Amino acid sequence: MDIRLGNGFDVHAFGPGDHVWLCGIRIPHDAGLVGHSDADVGMHALTDAIYGALAEGDIGRHFPPSDSQWKGAASEIFLRHATDLARERGFRLANADVTLICEKPKIGPHASAMQARLSGIMRVEAERISVKATTSERLGFTGRGEGIAAIATASLIKG
């Protein structure tokens, strides 16, 4: 049996806008997130966790920000690619855990929808995916409300 673990981390700053994309869900907010794609920090961290478990680098290796075709792209493209790559190599997702780090917007009311959305994109049972949040107790850039960070872990099994 081949068991692989990967970790991912991402941050995006707040900028102009009236919503954020988090784990595939559009959440109304008084600011947007700035990024080359849709700046979905949750999906970016999870995608990097899967690539990490496969020893395949990060999103930038597969979808370079220097390539204009990815400007404003939906992050589900990246996550689906990572998940499909794992399947092609004979792995299945044992579980994934995403933690969003921010003071606002509040994540709790949206966590179930995020879990369901990630489940659909990754084509795995929702009970294999955890989405949760924490604040940074008003410390650092997330505590000052300057942006959002996310960490994720994915475990893959072959055999």
Secondary structure, DSSP 8 states (H G I E B T S, - for coil): -EEEEEEEEEEEEEES-SEEEETTEEEE-SSEE--SS---HHHHHHHHHHHHHTT---HHHHS-TTSGGGTT--THHHHHHHHHHHHHTT-EEEEEEEEEE-SSS--GGGHHHHHHHHHHHHTS-GGGEEEEEE--TT-HHHHTTSEEEEEEEEEEEE-
